[in-house]
Amino acid sequence: MTTSGTERYSVINDGLPSQLPDIDPAETAEWLESLDAVLEHGGRGRARYLMLRLLSRAREKSVGVPALRSTDYINTIPPEREPEFPGDEDAERRIRAYIRWNAAIMVSRANRPEVGVGGHIASYASAASLYEVGFNHFFRGKDSPDGSGDSVFFQGHASPGIYARAFLEGRMDEDRLDGFRQESRAQSLSSYPHPRLMPDFWEFPTVSMGLGPIDAIYQARFNKYLQHRGIKDTSGSRVWCFLGDGEMDEPESLGAIGVAAREELDNLTFVVNCNLQRLDGPVRGNGKIIQELESSFRGAGWNVIKVVWGRQWDELLARDVDGVLVNAMNTTPDGQFQTYSVESGAYTREHFFGQDPRLLRMVEHLSDDQLRNLPRGGHDYRKVYAAFKSATETVGQPTVILAHTIKGWTLGKDFEGRNATHQMKKLTKPELKELRDRLYLPIADKDLEGELPPYFHPGEDSDEVLYMKERRAALGGSM
């Protein structure tokens, strides 16, 4: 389009059309020629990288260019920007192992023949690292100096893991764990977070699905209301909400995210456990749920942090000078990633890295077992810690953390990534032994032969339990 000899281009920025005149066509031509040269000599990957960097710099300088709605299928925080991890990673790994075991055992025992009340084993198994980073380093209890503490909305299907942690802390005994989903017993545990049934334990209900996120948004908004009107100092209180990616299809899950952005609720963090599965199969078999959620939240005005790959991928991504690995990650649908999670390393080498000879050369030094065990970001403690810390330091926006995990992680080949894993309620004896070995637990074979597999507690004076209690004391007490 031309007006008075000046060429104009119609641009839609944030939904508003405008006409931008080209005041220096010669300079514009030089920029376009430069891009053409990069495409010719550096390829599309290099050109894309430069364009993304230019857009990023333009936003930093408040130029007013449209924001990107989705980014590459890699971690938002690069390795060089990760903070030092402040905890004892070995101790916390052992604590996670004990909690994983007891959560699985509690559900298995609840499904003995005369009871059979159901429950969910695989959800917490995929999210354990997400919760434990929070418990050990971020969730502030009510005994914190300002007396408010944090509000945590726990994903309903992950409740077995929260009970299992309380067992290690000494807040519950085995008899109460055995009352899981059996409210008629004197010592019982509700299926899901339920403050009416368990006022001594749960603060917020989060089931039915979708109840947690919309409540969390308005809790964060109310905290800001109290702060701004001088009623109560809630400046140190943060609202955390843990969700599943399948749960994000509930209308309540996304229905109020615009409110959170408009109100600038930087005291709110959503943590979405993206194990790519819902109740009966993939969330987006031929799509990419993390990318879709990123677009939804970023478009609504949220700060988005993706935790897609564990630290073992860092070296491969650093060598990806042509962008061929990132391109493979960007174009692989969720259904195929689910297949990789249940297949062998040889299969992954052939079908993922075999897409391009450069990819094959990139991993020729890795064995099939090493390829099979390249971790998702949501299972990497340091990656998760970096995301949580960044969320707490964000000003003016709510934050959503999209963490890539495998449903049923550590539960063995019959659970991990299987379509039916959400419906699996009990471990067989071979599966119990496989889980014990995977978690390096000192439980004898003979102890697994009975009808009721045993819980495991390392002892009140063990280093792990003392560490747990010390961390909670430093953060203001139990949640």
Secondary structure, 3 states (H helix, E strand, C coil): CEECCEEEEEEEECCEEEEEECCCHHHHHHHHHHHHHHHHHHHHHHHHHHHHHHHHHHHHCCCCCCCCCCCCCCCCCCHHHCCCCCCCHHHHHHHHHHHHHHHHHHHHHCCCCCCCCCCCCHHHHHHHHHHHHHHHHCCCCCCCCCCCCCEEECCHHHHHHHHHHHHHHCCCCHHHHCCECCCCCCCCECCCCCCCCCCCCCCCCCCCCCHHHHHHHHHHHHHHHHHHCCCCCCCCCCEEEEEECHHHHCHHHHCCHHHHHHCCCCCEEEEEEECCECCCCECCCCCCHHHHHHHHHHHHCCEEEEECECHHHHHHHHCCCCCHHHHHHHHCCHHHHHHHHHCCHHHHHHHCHHHCHHHHHHCCCCCHHHHHCCCEHHHCHHHHHHHHHHHHHCCCCCEEEEEECCCCCCCCCCCCCCCCHHHCCCCCHHHHHHHHHHHCCCCCHHHHCCCCCCCCCCCCCCHHHHHHHHHHHHCCCCC
